[in-house]
């Protein structure tokens, strides 16, 4: 298995110590992206990625390579320490540059592990935010490791190994999980927006060229009868409203 590690900490201390422990439970190859070294310029909120297409972002070439590596990897490990009760600036800036993925999700066959540490509190909130963001990207399943710790020596090794092994087993299985109902709702929000009168051009092109506009969810991911019916109903309602 090929794992891509995206480190959102400018240092290699507590958060990275968790990553090092996780790697011991994973049988595979690891590629690291240290966001601090990527020097991605700050997102200026121009919305070109959403409205005109991601290639129109002034910083597209800086972000493109990272997203291509996610596509090639079997799974992703993404990390952030808690800074001021939120993700680090490095991770937030990277996520801001992927805002268009909320409208045009692509990583439906990928799984991810989120790693968050803090010396105080806020780790649950930060892990939840990262989990939700990745699911908006289309990520099929997100695992979480979140710790409030006083240093490397206080890390719960057994807890880390347990989640890491679950993550590894899932990645190796190749199984794709049924999406949550909320994921289906958002899928249909963006699909409905792509077919409404005067849609965002980049969204319209994406949903039609990928064929996703013709599906209840990504065709790689199987939906049961109930979720299929739910998806169809949600799309009908959202299309009418929009």
N, C-alpha and C positions, 0 to 999 in steps of 0.2 A: 504494500500500500504506500502511496505517496501522500505525505501530509505537508500542508503549507502552514507555517506559523507566522501570524501577523502580530507583531509585538507593539502594543500601543503605549509602552512605558519608555521614557527616555533613559531609564536605568535597568540594570539586570540584578534586581534584588529579590524581594518577596514574591512578586508576581512571576518572575522568571524562575524562581526556585520551584514553584508549582509546575511550570512547564517542563523543567528538567526531570521532575519526578514522574510526570505524565509520560514522557518519552520512554521511560523504562518499561512501561506497560504496553507500549505499542511496537508492533513488529513492522518496520517499514523504513522508508527514506524520508528525511526531513529537509525542507527548504525554509530558510528564515528570511523574513522581511522585517527589518528594524525601521519602523516608520520615522524615527528620529533621524535616520541617515538618508531617507528618501527626499527630505526637504520639499515636501509638497506645499506650494504656496497656499495661503489662506483662501478658502472659498469666499468669493465676494457677493454671493447671493444673486447673481445675474439671471439665474433660471434658464440659461441657454440650454443646459443639458436636458431639461424637461421640455421646454417649448420647441427647441430647434433640433434636438438630437445631441447625444453625449459628446460626439466628435466636435461639436461647436464650443465646448468648454475650453477656456483659455489654457487650462492646465491638463487637458485630456491626455497628452502624451505621458505625463507624470503618473496618472492613475491607470491608464490603459494596461500597462504591463502587469500591474498587480492583479487586476481583474482577469486577465488572460491566464495568470498562474492559478487563480482560484478555479477557473474552468478546467485546467489540465490536472489539478490535484484530485485525489480521491476524497479528501476531507480537509477541513480547515480548522485550525486552532487560533482563536483570536483573543487577545488579552488587553486588559486595562487595569491599572490601579485606580482607586477612588481618589479623585481630586475635587475638593470643594463639593462633596456629595454628588458628584457626577463622574462621567468618563473623563479620561485625560484629554487635553486639547488635541493631541496627536490623533487619537481615535475619532474624536468629534469632527475634526477637519476632514479626515478620510471619509467618514460617513456622509458628511455634507456633500462631498464630491460624488457620492453615489445616490443622490436624491432621486435621480431619474429611475432607479431600479424599483422604487415604490410604485411607479406607474408602469414599468416594463420589466417585471421579474423574469429571471433567466435560470437561476441555479436550483431547479426543481429536483435534481438527482444528487445534490450535495448534502453532506451532513457536517455539523460544526460542533466544536467544543469551545465554550466561553470560559475564560479564566479571569477572575476578579479578586483582588485582595485589597485590604484596607487596614490601617493601624487603629481605626476607630469604628465608624459605622458607614452605612450607605451602600454596602456591597450587594445586598439583595436588590435594591432599587436599580443599581447600575447593571447588574446581571440581567434583570428583567428587560431593561431598555435595549441592551445588546441582543438579547434573545428575540425581541419583537422586531428589531431592525433586520436581523438576518432572515427571519421568516417573511418579511416584506420583500426581501431579495428573491424569495422563492425557496430558500434552504429547507430541505425536507424534514430534518430533525436537528434540534439544538440541545446539547447537553451543557450543564453548568457546573462549574467549580467556583464557589465563592466563599472567601474566608476573611474573618477579622482576626488578625494575628499580630503578635508582638515581635515577630522576626522569623527567620527561616527555621529556627529550632522549635518553634511552636506550631508548625504546620501539622495538620492531621494526615499523616502518611497513609493510613488505612483508608480514610475517606477518599483521598486522591486516587489511590490505586483502584478502589472499587468502581468509581465513575469512569476512570480511564479505561478499564477493562471492558466495561459495558459499551463505551464509545467504540473501542477497537473491534469488539465482536460485531457490533451493528454495522460498522463500515465494511468489514470483511464479508459480511453476509450479502451485501448488495441489495438487501430488502429496502423497499421504499414504503414509508408509513403513510397512512391515510391522513390528510390534512385536518387541522382543527376547523371547527365551524367558522371561527373568526377569520381564518385564512381564506376560506371559501368566499366569505362576504367581501373581503378586500379584493380578491381576484375578480369578482363580478363588478365591483365598483369601477375598477380600471377598464375592464372589458366594456362596460356600459358607456363609460366616458369616450371610448374609442369609436363607438358607433353612433353617438348622439349627433345632433345637428351642430355644425361648426366645431368638430373635435380638435384637440391638440394634434397638429399634423404628425409630429414624431410618434405619438401614441398610436394614431390611426395606422400608420405605415407598419409599425412593429406588430400590432395585434393581427393585422391581415397577412403580412408576409410570413409570420411564424405559424399562422393557422390557429393560434390560440383562441381567436374569436369564435371558432367553431366547436370549442370544447367546454365542458363544464369545469375542468381544471386541466392542469398539464397532462397530456395523454400518457406520459410515462408513469403517472401516479394513479393507481386504481381507486375509484370511489365506489362505496357500497350503494345499494338502491336508495337508502334514506338520504345520503349526502348528494347523490346525483339529483334527486328530486328537489332537495333544498337549494342546490346551486341553480337549477332551472327557474325555480320560483324567485330566488333573489335577483337573478338577471332580469326576469320579466318586470319585477317591481322597480328595480333601479333604472332600467331602460325607460320605463314609463315616466318615472319621476324626473329623469334628466332631460 
